[in-house]
């Protein structure tokens, strides 16, 4: 008596089961690799987003931002504006036609216009070029520097150091100051937080208007 013949379907079913298992393992391996890549890419993307948000808070970039070549990569900004609050609680701002920010955090400016609210008036500064560290508010300007101090004094010099937050501007180059009281020429100057606190240094020469000097600070009360 002979046994029943072996079913020809069993080897075929075993082969299909092995193929499906291999496919599942392959899918699992591809999924594992995707997760691994995401673990690396997502933190990098988060860092890039944080950097972009920080840059937008420091500078209001009105137009294009490009990466320059050369040995020191830098970010170029067109028509940037830097705004902040000084130690006296009053605002200050810096504008330029062009700016270049280096890795060290120093921002080089072209055609600078700065406005600082002092304790008792406004100081306006213009210059052909300058530089500032946004985090500290400290910098310098040079080339055709002019300073208008509350409409009372007009300074002309070639270079000055500026502390935007403290409201202090100093210069160690020759300066000429004109106003209603006359003119003053000196080798240096310092404006410190107030329209009334101005110091001139080194060989000061002045030509004053006696009529303006004799005017009382305020009209007498009736």
Secondary structure as GFF3:
##gff-version 3
##sequence-region A 1 222
A	DSSP	alpha_helix	9	58	.	.	.	ID=ss1
A	DSSP	beta_strand	65	67	.	.	.	ID=ss2
A	DSSP	beta_strand	75	78	.	.	.	ID=ss3
A	DSSP	beta_strand	81	85	.	.	.	ID=ss4
A	DSSP	beta_strand	91	95	.	.	.	ID=ss5
A	DSSP	beta_strand	98	101	.	.	.	ID=ss6
A	DSSP	beta_strand	106	117	.	.	.	ID=ss7
A	DSSP	beta_strand	122	133	.	.	.	ID=ss8
A	DSSP	beta_strand	138	149	.	.	.	ID=ss9
A	DSSP	beta_strand	153	163	.	.	.	ID=ss10
A	DSSP	beta_strand	168	171	.	.	.	ID=ss11
A	DSSP	beta_strand	175	179	.	.	.	ID=ss12
A	DSSP	beta_strand	182	186	.	.	.	ID=ss13
A	DSSP	beta_strand	188	192	.	.	.	ID=ss14
A	DSSP	beta_strand	198	201	.	.	.	ID=ss15
A	DSSP	beta_strand	205	208	.	.	.	ID=ss16
A	DSSP	alpha_helix	210	214	.	.	.	ID=ss17
###
